[in-house]
Amino acid sequence: MTDIEADDRLITIATIWNRPELLTFVAMLDAYDIPVFISGEWHASVEPISVALGGHEVKVPVSFVEQATALNAALAARTSH
């Protein structure tokens, strides 16, 4: 495996079960210009299917993992009371 191939890997940074929460989180990552990929995005437009698929895995390129996880942690800190 070359260095270029290693940099193309997608890393799962979250698994989200709730579609509105998923779309909000993805919009935040997009606002920070972080490329994001969602497993099962087109298969689950309703809640029961999201559960059947095991949730949606949110994936980012390995070079964006640190930035994306920091944003996720900051969001979690602001929303947990």
N, C-alpha and C positions, 0 to 999 in steps of 0.2 A: 504494500500500500504506500503510495506516495504522500507527501505532505499535503498536496492539493486535495487529494481524496479524503484525507483525515479531516481537513477543514470543512468539507461539505457535509459532515455528519449532522443529523438532526437529533437534538436531545430533548426528551420530555421534561418540561419544567413544572407541569401541573396536570392534574386530571380533574375535570369539572363536570358535574352531573347536571347542573341547571343551565339550560340554553341561554336565557337572558343574561345570567352571570358570565357565561362563556363569551358571549358577544361583547359585553362590556369590557371584560379583561383583554380580549383581542384588540378592541378599539384603542385601549390604553397603550398596548404594545405598539400598535400601528402609529399612534400619535408620536411615539418616540423613535420612529423609523426602524423598528425592530421587525425583521421578516418573521412571520409566524405562520405555522401550518397546523391545521386542526384535523385530527383523525375523525372520520365519520361525519364531517361537516354537512355533507349533502344527503346523508342517510337519515338524519334525525332532525326533523323539524317539529317534533312533538316530544314531550317528556318521556312517555313510556319507552320509546325506542332508544332514547339516550341511556336509560337505565339498562335496557337489554344489551346494549353495546358495551356496557361497562364504563360509561362516561365518555367524555371527549378528552383525548390527550392533546395538550397544547405543546407544540414542539417549536424550537428555534434552532438556528444554526449554532454550532458549538462556539463560534466566536462571539455570540450574543448572549450566552448563558449567564454570565456574571451580571450583566446589565439588566436582563429580564428578571432574574431571581431577586435582585436588589429592589426593583420596582414592585415585585410581588410582595416582598417582605414589608416594604414601606406601606403598601396598600393594606396589608393584613394588620399592621400596627395601628393604622388610622381607623379601621373598621371594627376592631375587637375592643369590647368594653368590659 
